[in-house]
Amino acid sequence: MQGKGSGLVYSTEHGRMCGDCRQPLAACTCKQQKAAPITDGIVRVSLETKGRKGKGVTLVKGLGMDDDALAQLAKQLKAACGSGGTVKDGVIEIQGDHCERIMETLKQKGLTVKRAGG
């Protein structure tokens, strides 16, 4: 019985293989099918503390970028804030309350930014 992600991961003939479509990584089709999400063009920045034991996390939503560009922007925002963070499901999470600093950084990049939440 094979589950998702199981199967051939390396072939001496083709090299590394994709676990999902089982093609060589150079010819992988599952990575090409993922398109950037459709957004309204407004980036929303908010502060959230739910489920984090009172610790604040700044969320950046509505960017409409692919995963690589989103990870690169998250890296720049983390460096600008001097704090850690991650990318989950198309949302950038930066540790701490950095809403104003993130909004200024995104405005300098030419994006339309709004403060969301309280």
C-alpha positions in Angstrom: 0.0 0.0 0.0 1.5 3.3 -1.1 0.5 6.7 0.5 1.1 10.2 -0.8 4.7 11.0 -1.1 5.9 7.4 -1.1 7.6 5.8 -4.0 10.7 6.4 -6.0 12.8 9.4 -4.9 16.1 8.7 -6.8 16.9 6.9 -10.1 20.4 6.2 -11.4 19.1 7.0 -14.8 17.3 10.3 -14.1 18.6 11.5 -10.7 16.2 12.9 -8.1 12.5 12.2 -8.7 9.5 14.2 -7.6 7.5 12.3 -4.9 4.1 13.6 -6.1 4.2 13.2 -9.9 7.0 10.7 -10.0 8.8 12.5 -12.8 12.5 13.6 -12.8 12.8 17.0 -11.0 13.7 18.7 -14.3 10.5 17.5 -15.9 8.3 17.8 -12.8 4.7 18.9 -13.7 3.2 19.4 -10.2 5.3 22.5 -9.4 4.2 24.2 -12.7 0.5 23.7 -11.9 0.5 25.9 -8.8 -0.4 29.4 -9.9 -0.2 32.6 -7.8 -3.4 33.2 -5.9 -5.8 35.9 -7.2 -6.1 39.0 -5.0 -7.7 42.4 -5.0 -4.3 44.2 -5.1 -4.4 45.3 -1.5 -1.9 44.0 1.0 -3.4 43.7 4.5 -1.2 43.9 7.6 -2.6 42.9 10.9 -1.6 41.9 14.4 -2.8 38.6 15.8 -2.4 37.0 19.3 -5.0 34.2 19.2 -3.6 30.8 19.9 -0.1 32.1 20.6 -0.3 32.5 24.5 -0.6 36.3 24.2 2.5 36.7 22.0 1.8 39.1 19.1 2.5 38.1 15.5 2.2 40.5 12.5 0.4 38.9 9.5 0.8 40.1 5.9 -1.9 38.8 3.6 -3.0 39.3 0.1 0.3 39.5 -1.7 -0.6 37.3 -4.6 3.0 36.0 -5.2 4.4 32.6 -5.9 6.1 30.7 -3.1 9.6 31.7 -4.1 8.9 35.4 -4.3 6.9 35.2 -1.0 9.8 33.6 0.8 12.2 36.2 -0.6 9.9 39.1 0.6 9.5 37.4 4.0 13.3 37.3 4.3 13.6 41.0 3.6 10.8 41.9 6.0 12.4 39.8 8.8 15.7 41.6 8.2 14.0 45.0 8.3 12.2 44.2 11.6 15.2 42.3 13.1 12.9 39.4 14.1 12.0 35.9 13.1 9.1 34.7 11.0 7.7 32.3 8.5 5.5 31.8 5.5 2.4 29.6 5.9 -0.3 29.2 3.3 0.5 32.3 1.4 0.6 34.5 4.6 3.8 36.0 6.0 4.1 35.8 9.8 6.6 38.1 11.5 7.2 37.6 15.3 6.2 40.7 17.3 4.3 43.9 16.6 5.9 45.4 13.5 2.9 46.6 11.6 4.1 50.2 11.0 7.6 49.1 9.9 6.2 46.5 7.6 3.7 48.9 6.1 6.4 51.4 5.3 8.7 48.8 3.8 5.9 47.5 1.5 4.9 51.0 0.5 8.5 51.7 -0.6 8.2 48.6 -2.8 5.2 50.2 -4.5 2.4 48.1 -3.0 -1.0 49.3 -1.8 -1.1 48.6 1.9 -3.9 48.7 4.5 -3.9 48.1 8.2 -6.4 45.3 9.0 -7.9 44.5 12.4 -8.0 46.6 15.5 
